[in-house]
Amino acid sequence: MKILLAIVLGAFFGYALYKVGATSPKKLLSMLRLEDLHLAKVILFAIGFSSVLLYLANLIGIFNLDHLSIKTMNTGVILGGIIFGLGFGSVGTCPGTCVGAVSSDNIKKAIVTILGGLIGAFVFSMSYATLKSIGLISSLDMGKLTLFNLSPEFPSLFNLGFTGLLITGVLFMGGSLLLPSSIIKK
């Protein structure tokens, strides 16, 4: 039943990505160039809305902290983020959107992006021991750092707990409404 639910939710998420234009490399690149911020507004609102929902789920006691998976912050994560950002900015797609784009007219770019991500993950996995031995992975090791203290086992930057999620959510949703349609004209 869990697998069926995951497939249904994944299909719904992919459809939502398609409907807002997140599977279109042209729309993503236009957003990154600050020419059309419609997609950025949708993303900001969605992050804010989900943050508010998490706050409410915790408030009524249905949010299980065991489902949180906090990754360790270190130099490898920072370098990976830079590589990811460069690839995203040059191709106009990312792992989540390219899977949704497989069912659209951008299938070639989507498949190449998926293969590139898989090859990158394989190369990282094969080089992890070497990178760790030279200290690249452990340098700037900040552990499992979170923005808000949602659980006592993870250090955080701000001591606001789930209230921080509510504040962030409201600010993100408000920001999405105030964000202009474009900053740079085409």
N, C-alpha and C positions, 0 to 999 in steps of 0.2 A: 504494500500500500504506500509506503514512503517513497519508493522508486516511482510509482505512478504519479504521486503528488508532485515529486520533483520534476518529472517530465512535463506535466501540465503547467506548473508554475514557470518552468524554463521557457516553454512555448509562449506563454502569456508575456513574459519579460521580453523575449525576442520580438514578438509582435509589437509591443509597446516601443521598443527601440526603433523598429521599422517605421511606425506611425509618426514618431517625433523627428525622424530624419537622422537618427544616430548611426544608421547603417550606411549612410551615404558619405563616402570620402570627401565629396565636394562640400557638403554641408559642414562636416567636421573641420576641414581645412579653412573654410570661411569663418567658422567660429574661432579657430586658433589665430587667424589673421585679424580678428576683431571687426570683421566686416558685417557679419550677421550673428547676433548674439541670442537669437531665439532658442537655440539648443542649450546654450549656457544658462539661460533663464530656466529652462525645463530641468536641467541637472541640479541647479541650486535649489529650486523649489522641491525637487524629489528628495534631495539630501535633508533639507529642512523638515519636510513632512515625515520622513522616516525617523528622524531624530525625535520629533514630537511623539510619534507612535511608540517608540521605544520607551520614552519617559512615561507615557500613559500605561503601557504594558507592565512596566515595573511598579507603577503606582497601584494598580489593581492586583498585582501579585502573580501575573502569568508569564513574566519574563524570566527565563532560566539562564543564569550567568554561566552555566557550564557550556553553553553554546558559543561563548566568545572564544575566539582564537586570536590571541595577540602574538604577533611575530616580533622577534628581536630586532631592534634598531641598531645597525652597524654600518661600517663603510661599504660593505658589499651591497646592502640595501640601497644606500645612497647612489652608488655607481650604477646599480641596476635600474634605479629610477631615472637617472640621467640617460642611460642607453634607451630605456623604454620611451622617454619623452622625445628624444631625437627621432626614434623610429615612428612614433605616433605623429609627430609634426611633419615628417617627410612623406609618409604614406597616407595619412589621413584616416587611419583605422587602428583599433586596438583589440586585444583579445576578446573582450565582451561584444563589441560591435561587429567584429569580423565574423563571428559565429552566426549572428543574426543576418549578416550580409550574404551568407552562403545561399540563402533562399531568394536573393534578389538579383538584380542585373549586374552586381559587382562580384560575381562568384569567383572570377580568376584572382582578383586582388585579395579577396577574403581567404581563399585557399593558400595563396602564397604567404599571407600574413600568418595564418595558422601554422604552416610548415616552418616559417621563420621563428616563431615563438617556440615550437617544439625543438628545433635545432638549437636555439639559444639556451633553452633549459637543459638540453643534453650536454652541450659544451660546458655550461656552468657546473653541472653535476660531475662531469669528468675532471674538471679543473679545481673543484672545491677543496680537495685535500692540499693541493699545491698553494692555492690562495690562502688557505688557513695557516699553512706552515710558514709562509712569509709574513704573516701578521695582517694581511689585508682584511680578512673577515672580522677579526677581533678589534682592530683599531676603531676608535670612536664607538666602542661598544656601550650602548646606553641601556641594554637589557630590554625587557618587555615594557616599554614606556607607553602610557596612554595620555590622552588630553585631560580627561576627567577621571577621578577616582571611583570607578564603577565597581571595583572589587579590591579588597585589601591586599590581594596577592600581587597586584600590578602597581608600580609607582606611576604617579601622574604629575602633570604640569600644574593643574589647578585643582583645588580641593572643593569642587562644587558638586560632585556626584552626578546623579541623574538630573538634577536641576540644571547642570551645565548643558546637558543634551537639550533640555527644553529651551533654554536661552539661545543656544546655537541654532536650534531649529527655527525659532521665531525670527532670529536675525537673518538666516539664510532665506526663508520664505519672503520676508520683507525686502531683502536685497534683490531677490529675483524680480519682484514687482517694480522696484525702483531702477533696475538696470536698463539702460537705453537699448534700443534695437540694434544699434551699431555704434562703434566708436570711430572707426576708420571707414570712410566712404569708398566704395568700389571705383 
